[in-house]
Amino acid sequence: MNVNTTYTQSTLCRPFQTLDIQFEEELNLAWYIMHPKPRPCCTLELVHEIQQWFSMLVRDPIAQSIRYIALASDVPGIFNLGGDLDYFIRLIRNRDNASLLRYAEDCIDTLLLNHHGLHRDITTMALAQGDCLGGGLEYALSSDVFIAEKSARMGFPDILFNMFPGIGAFSLLARKIGASAAEHIITGGKVYTAEEMFDMGVVDVLAEDGQGEKAIHDFIAKEQRAANGYCMFRKAKKLTCPLTRQELMDVAEIWVEAAMNVREKDIRMMQRLIKRQSVRT
């Protein structure tokens, strides 16, 4: 992530461990840029810090002019690799259903805030400039606008370790591209190119490599010509096909049950994926 723009500093730019916050005042745009450790996945720390920043945006008078927020990553070639598999394995081996469900609940609450624009008429955006997998893709799909550079790859590999993505994948994809196409993507376990996902309607805007930030700027400039119409249309669209917390939590309970049913060979597959993730970072 390399935004060639001068940002206005704000009290909202408090230091986080997993996020870098930057503002483009002239576009009423705030960036929140991920760098979770030790791997670029959906750690609890990342999820909680996004929640904290959202809360600050809602409360702080300085942020009242913000109309767009964009999620990106500063890890070269990686947006987000999905759920924290190392944490999952510990909870599975300890038979700790409750903690795994709390993890899902935290992820769902954060995802829903993003999906609903922090309940403040904010347009939410995600920019994938690298691999966007599992939970990372679920979160990107919860945004109003999903932009990806051509070299990005994305998909749900969960079926490879005998699970399924349970933090909104089917709910979000089915609303966007239809239930049959959503099922095909989720159960196939394939990692797609950004161009393939654009052709299927999953990605909203396809950008050339290195042009993702410009694509965000261009989208905002275009939308601002009829900002009221776009904003109200999104409200109407979400009203006709509402995404509820109850729906997501019901699915999450099935996801936790699936996790507790995995076999030792499935856990070994998770461990191999963790090693691959660690090598890349």
Secondary structure as UniProt FT lines:
FT   TURN            11..12
FT   STRAND          19..24
FT   HELIX           25..27
FT   STRAND          29..34
FT   HELIX           44..59
FT   HELIX           61..65
FT   STRAND          68..73
FT   TURN            76..77
FT   STRAND          78..80
FT   HELIX           85..93
FT   TURN            94..95
FT   HELIX           97..115
FT   HELIX           117..119
FT   TURN            120..121
FT   STRAND          123..128
FT   STRAND          131..133
FT   HELIX           134..141
FT   STRAND          145..149
FT   TURN            150..151
FT   STRAND          153..155
FT   HELIX           157..161
FT   HELIX           169..177
FT   HELIX           179..188
FT   STRAND          191..193
FT   HELIX           194..200
FT   STRAND          205..207
FT   TURN            209..210
FT   HELIX           212..223
FT   HELIX           224..226
FT   HELIX           227..240
FT   HELIX           245..260
FT   HELIX           264..280
//
